[in-house]
Amino acid sequence: MHLRPLFAAALLALASLGAAAAAPDDDAQPLRPRYLLMDAKGRAVTNETFPEQFQLLSFGYTFCPDVCPTTLAEVADIMKQLGPLAERVQPVFITVDPARDTPVHLQQYADFFDPRIIGLSGSPALVAKVAQNYKVRYEIVREPNAAPDAYTVDHSAGMYVLAPGGSFVKKFAFGTPVSQIVDALRQLIDQAPIPRQ
């Protein structure tokens, strides 16, 4: 029995799990809304952590020059426009730059836009797995001769809605008007069972 080729194949399979950015996006595969990451208080947070709230997820990083600040400003606006219904929505910001975005740093960044936004980070392997589950592509881009920590991250954009309990409902493409997202969330909340008191 030749174990060496099998061992090499196993290593290759494990390496491919962390290469979410390079993996082809297979539209035939359904989106898997699972995640397991850490918040600023060191608590594990999963897609099932909020059994009575919808989740509004976005991916990005704190050094992002344009897309991420725009997205989080829109999330803050969405929460404001929802008024009292905002209690039924938990916004979540997941980093694609875990090397620089510690959970505490990430939360400080999210708080600038709206303290109700929870920032989540984790090991590079966990972040890669979550990105793969949500079909989010990201890739580190370095300029020639740049310092090791001086880089940008090209990444997919948009917002994901999860139902209470953590199942996937829909995705809003980047640039979807805030009013359209607010209307959709209101409809979802109106149709959902009233949370237990």
Sequence and secondary structure as in RCSB ss.txt:
>XXXX:A:sequence
MHLRPLFAAALLALASLGAAAAAPDDDAQPLRPRYLLMDAKGRAVTNETFPEQFQLLSFGYTFCPDVCPTTLAEV
ADIMKQLGPLAERVQPVFITVDPARDTPVHLQQYADFFDPRIIGLSGSPALVAKVAQNYKVRYEIVREPNAAPDA
YTVDHSAGMYVLAPGGSFVKKFAFGTPVSQIVDALRQLIDQAPIPRQ
>XXXX:A:secstr
  HHHHHHHHHHHHHHHT TTTS   TTS      EEE TTS EEETTS TTSEEEEEEE TT SSHHHHHHHHH
HHHHHHHGGGGGGEEEEEEES TTT  HHHHHHHHHHH TT EEEB  HHHHHHHHHHTT  EEEE  TT  TT 
 EEEE   EEEE TTS EEEEE TT  HHHHHHHHHHHHHHS     
